[in-house]
Amino acid sequence: MMSQIALRILETPDEMATVENLQRLIWPGSEVDIVPAHLLLAVVHNGGLVIGAYRSEPSSSAELYDPLTGLSFIGFVFGFPGLYQTPDGPRIKHCSHMLGVDPAQRDQGIGFSLKRAQWQMVRRQGMDLITWTFDPLLSRNAHLNISKLGTVCSTYLREVYGEMRDGINAGLPSDRFQVDWWLNTQRVNRRLSQQARHSLDLAHYFAAGAEVVNPSIIDEDGHPHPATGQWEPQGVNGEYQSLLLVEIPSDFTALKAINPALALEWRMHARHLFETLFATGYLVTDFLHLPGTHPRSFYVLSHGDSTL
């Protein structure tokens, strides 16, 4: 039986050195992409926040296990204050830059627990918005960020970080979603409550009139290919369909390792599709993952007054 997760705010040089070591385990292959301990310390001493997750079990990495306390460092979230523009001028927000979990400890709710603690601390600081970026083709991240945490997204950013060299991101344009996490909304409070969400499947969305705009094509090896052609939204008398579904690969990381050319095709396909949809007034409001022999994953997009 897994031990309980303990969370704490990190503030010391030794703690930040451990954050460095966990980054190397999660994003191997590029030392220059590691956020160094001295920068983490400067941030937390000036309004930023680093929260760590610990478990009382030995770690697979000796550098992440403290024999004096018997605790293993298994995850962290890191962010800092920033600004966003409003019609009344700039307002302060929290920019969440990194969320990382030991690969051996994933799918246990650690990322959700870290983000929930971040939500609590940032609200205490008097801010009502947290933003961050993630790769829109990573279904695991989409499930956490959109479905479980209740963020929304209407911003697609091309090449946010330029050429990345770590083992996860190397070889593809670093396109990202920027998500908005409105901390005091009923939507977010419900997602972070102890009440389980009602599970929805494709039938529910089809019954509500949703359309899959890019149904993938599965090849003989079981790999999904993006729909051919470039879909364009069709408005009728100035009205657009209220609900749309956009399909992405259920395991983009594995697909990229097997077929980098197909991964690049998916990146370009998603770039065109989301930029077009966002420009037309659509907003990502949910995410749906369907397990099975050939798992499928879909973003849910809403338009206009139906958005939230």
VENTA-V87008 format. One record per residue. PHI is phi in degrees with one decimal (none if undefined). PSI is psi in radians with two decimals (* if undefined). OMEGA is omega in degrees with one decimal (none if undefined). Layout:
# VENTA-V87008
phi: <PHI/PHI>
psi: <PSI/PSI>
omega: <OMEGA/OMEGA>
This chain:
# VENTA-V87008
phi: <none/-69.5/-75.9/-69.3/-90.1/-110.1/-113.2/-153.8/-75.4/-101.7/-144.4/-104.4/-58.3/-63.2/-64.3/-70.0/-63.7/-67.9/-61.8/-55.4/-63.2/-68.8/-58.3/-63.4/-74.1/-79.6/-119.9/-74.8/103.5/-147.2/-63.5/-71.5/-89.9/-77.0/-76.1/-74.6/-58.6/-65.3/-72.6/-58.4/-64.7/-60.9/-67.0/-70.0/-81.7/-134.3/97.4/-81.6/-148.8/-125.6/-114.4/-110.9/-115.5/-131.1/-142.1/-86.3/-144.5/-59.0/-91.1/-68.6/-114.2/-61.7/-71.7/-105.6/-114.0/-106.8/-65.7/-70.1/-98.4/74.0/-112.9/-107.7/-83.7/-121.6/-176.6/-156.4/-132.0/-136.0/-158.8/-154.3/-69.3/-147.3/-126.3/-133.9/-90.6/-130.2/-58.1/-95.8/108.5/-69.3/-128.5/-83.7/-137.9/-108.9/-99.6/-87.9/-92.1/-143.4/-132.3/-136.8/-131.2/-48.5/-53.6/-76.8/-117.0/-75.2/63.4/-125.6/82.3/-69.8/-60.1/-61.7/-63.3/-65.4/-67.6/-65.3/-65.4/-61.5/-54.8/-65.1/-70.1/-67.6/-62.0/-63.8/-77.8/91.4/-100.5/-117.5/-140.1/-121.3/-121.3/-160.5/-117.2/-154.1/-69.6/-66.8/-93.5/-95.9/-67.0/-60.3/-68.0/-62.9/-60.0/-67.8/-69.8/-90.6/-73.8/-84.7/-91.3/85.2/-71.1/-126.8/-148.1/-137.8/-128.5/-109.4/-115.1/-84.4/45.4/-58.4/-109.7/66.4/-77.8/-100.8/-118.2/-75.3/-66.6/-89.0/-101.9/-60.5/98.7/-130.9/-58.1/-86.9/-70.3/-145.3/-80.2/-105.5/-101.5/-113.0/-113.5/-84.1/-66.9/-103.6/-82.7/-61.0/-55.3/-70.6/-60.0/-66.6/-65.0/-92.3/-78.0/-82.1/-78.7/-70.9/-76.4/-68.4/-75.3/-112.7/-126.5/-59.2/-60.2/-61.5/-69.8/-63.4/-63.9/-87.5/90.9/-72.7/-128.2/-83.5/-81.7/-142.7/-56.4/-74.4/-112.6/-90.7/-83.5/-66.1/-92.6/85.3/-92.1/-79.6/-115.5/-65.1/-58.0/-75.5/82.3/-112.7/-71.5/-126.8/-64.4/-115.1/-90.7/-117.4/54.5/79.5/-106.0/-107.6/-57.9/-73.3/-129.7/-133.1/-120.0/-117.7/-88.3/-131.2/-61.1/-74.4/-140.0/-67.8/-61.4/-66.2/-61.0/-62.8/-66.1/-85.2/-143.0/-58.5/-66.4/-67.9/-61.7/-65.1/-61.3/-64.3/-61.7/-67.9/-62.0/-65.0/-59.4/-62.3/-65.3/-71.1/-61.1/-65.8/-65.7/-65.2/-66.3/-89.1/105.2/-82.8/-139.2/-73.1/-123.8/-160.7/-143.0/-130.4/-121.6/-113.7/-72.2/149.2/-59.0/-120.5/-59.1/-131.4/-133.2/-139.5/-83.9/-103.4/-118.5/-117.0/-124.5/61.7/-66.9/-81.5/-54.7/-119.9>
psi: <2.31/2.47/2.87/2.67/2.32/2.34/2.49/2.68/2.34/2.37/-0.13/2.78/-0.71/-0.70/-0.70/-0.55/-0.63/-0.63/-0.73/-0.84/-0.68/-0.62/-0.73/-0.58/-0.66/-0.76/1.30/2.77/-0.16/1.70/-0.52/-0.27/-0.02/2.29/2.03/2.77/-0.69/-0.60/-0.71/-0.74/-0.75/-0.68/-0.84/-0.39/-0.05/0.73/-0.11/-3.09/2.22/2.11/2.31/2.64/2.38/2.70/2.50/1.06/2.56/2.50/2.77/-0.32/2.16/-0.51/-0.23/0.03/2.27/1.82/-0.38/-0.67/-0.32/0.37/2.50/2.39/2.10/-0.13/2.84/2.76/2.44/2.29/3.08/2.81/2.57/-2.95/2.59/2.69/2.43/2.92/-0.41/0.19/-3.13/2.53/2.73/2.48/3.07/2.23/1.92/1.94/-0.61/2.41/2.12/2.43/2.39/2.17/-0.51/-0.14/0.25/2.89/0.58/0.22/0.20/-0.78/-0.74/-0.76/-0.70/-0.75/-0.62/-0.69/-0.68/-0.77/-0.80/-0.78/-0.73/-0.64/-0.67/-0.50/-0.07/0.22/2.65/0.09/2.32/2.34/2.68/3.01/2.66/2.78/2.06/-0.20/0.03/1.83/-0.59/-0.78/-0.69/-0.72/-0.79/-0.92/-0.77/-0.95/-0.85/-0.67/-0.41/0.40/2.86/2.85/2.28/0.38/2.05/2.19/2.19/2.43/0.92/-0.76/0.22/-2.64/2.11/2.57/0.01/2.94/-0.34/-0.73/-0.22/2.45/-0.11/2.65/2.42/0.97/2.57/2.64/2.47/2.10/2.64/2.18/1.71/1.80/-0.50/0.21/2.70/-0.64/-0.88/-0.72/-0.67/-0.72/-0.56/0.00/3.05/-0.11/2.26/2.47/2.57/2.22/2.25/2.57/-3.06/-0.62/-0.67/-0.79/-0.69/-0.66/-0.48/0.08/0.22/2.69/2.38/2.00/-0.31/1.02/2.25/2.79/2.13/2.16/-3.12/-0.33/0.04/0.20/2.34/2.42/2.48/2.64/2.48/2.71/2.93/1.94/2.44/2.37/2.46/1.92/2.53/2.02/0.70/0.01/2.34/2.71/2.36/-0.53/2.32/2.70/2.32/2.15/2.48/2.85/2.48/-0.42/1.41/-0.60/-0.79/-0.70/-0.76/-0.68/-0.60/-0.69/1.43/-0.59/-0.70/-0.63/-0.73/-0.65/-0.73/-0.68/-0.81/-0.67/-0.85/-0.65/-0.89/-0.78/-0.87/-0.66/-0.70/-0.80/-0.76/-0.67/-0.41/-0.09/0.15/2.71/2.32/2.16/-0.20/3.02/2.47/2.23/2.23/1.93/2.96/-3.01/-0.75/1.52/2.62/2.57/2.43/2.38/2.51/2.20/2.39/2.72/2.42/-2.38/-0.27/-0.06/-0.96/*>
omega: <-178.5/176.7/179.9/177.1/175.0/179.6/173.9/176.8/-176.7/-174.8/-172.7/177.3/179.6/178.5/-179.4/175.3/177.0/175.2/175.2/-176.3/179.3/175.8/-179.2/179.4/-176.2/-177.0/-174.7/167.5/-178.3/-178.4/-176.7/179.3/177.2/172.5/-172.1/-177.1/-176.4/177.9/176.2/179.2/179.5/-179.4/-176.3/176.8/-177.8/172.8/178.9/-172.2/169.4/178.3/-179.5/176.5/-176.8/177.0/-175.8/174.9/177.8/179.5/174.3/178.6/-178.6/-178.3/-178.7/-178.3/178.8/-177.0/179.6/179.3/-176.1/-176.8/173.8/176.9/-170.6/-179.6/178.8/169.3/-172.4/177.6/-173.9/179.1/175.8/-178.7/168.6/-173.1/173.4/176.3/179.5/179.9/-176.6/174.9/-177.2/175.4/172.1/177.7/-179.4/-170.2/-175.2/167.3/-177.1/178.3/175.6/-178.2/179.9/-175.6/-175.6/178.5/176.8/177.4/-177.1/178.5/178.1/179.9/178.5/179.7/178.6/176.6/176.1/176.9/-179.3/-176.2/-178.0/175.4/177.5/177.2/175.6/179.5/-178.9/-178.2/168.6/174.8/171.1/179.5/171.3/179.9/-175.9/179.8/178.8/-173.7/178.1/179.6/179.1/179.4/178.8/-170.4/-174.1/-172.9/-173.0/-175.8/177.3/173.6/172.8/-176.3/170.6/-176.4/174.7/-176.5/177.3/170.4/-176.2/-174.2/-176.9/179.3/179.3/-171.2/-179.8/-173.3/-179.0/-169.6/-175.2/172.3/-179.9/172.3/-175.3/175.8/-176.7/160.2/162.1/-178.2/177.5/180.0/-177.8/-162.6/-172.6/-178.8/176.6/178.9/-177.5/179.2/178.1/-179.4/-176.8/178.7/179.8/-178.0/-179.9/176.4/173.8/-176.6/178.5/174.1/-176.9/-178.1/178.5/-177.9/177.2/178.1/178.2/176.7/-179.5/179.3/171.8/-172.8/-176.6/-178.6/-175.5/179.1/-178.1/-179.6/-175.1/177.3/179.4/-178.9/179.0/174.7/178.6/178.4/179.2/-179.2/-179.4/-178.3/176.5/179.5/-178.7/176.7/177.4/-177.4/178.8/-178.5/177.1/178.4/-171.4/-177.4/174.1/175.2/176.8/-177.0/172.3/176.4/-179.6/177.0/-176.0/180.0/177.9/178.8/-179.7/-179.7/-177.3/-172.2/-178.2/-179.7/177.4/176.6/177.7/177.2/177.5/-179.9/-178.7/177.4/-178.9/179.8/-179.3/-173.8/-176.8/176.3/179.0/-177.9/-179.5/179.3/-179.5/177.5/177.3/-177.4/174.9/-177.4/178.7/-179.6/-175.0/176.5/-179.2/178.8/179.0/178.8/173.4/-177.2/179.1/-177.8/-175.1/163.9/172.9/179.2/-179.8/-178.1/171.1/-174.6/179.7/-169.4/-173.8/none>
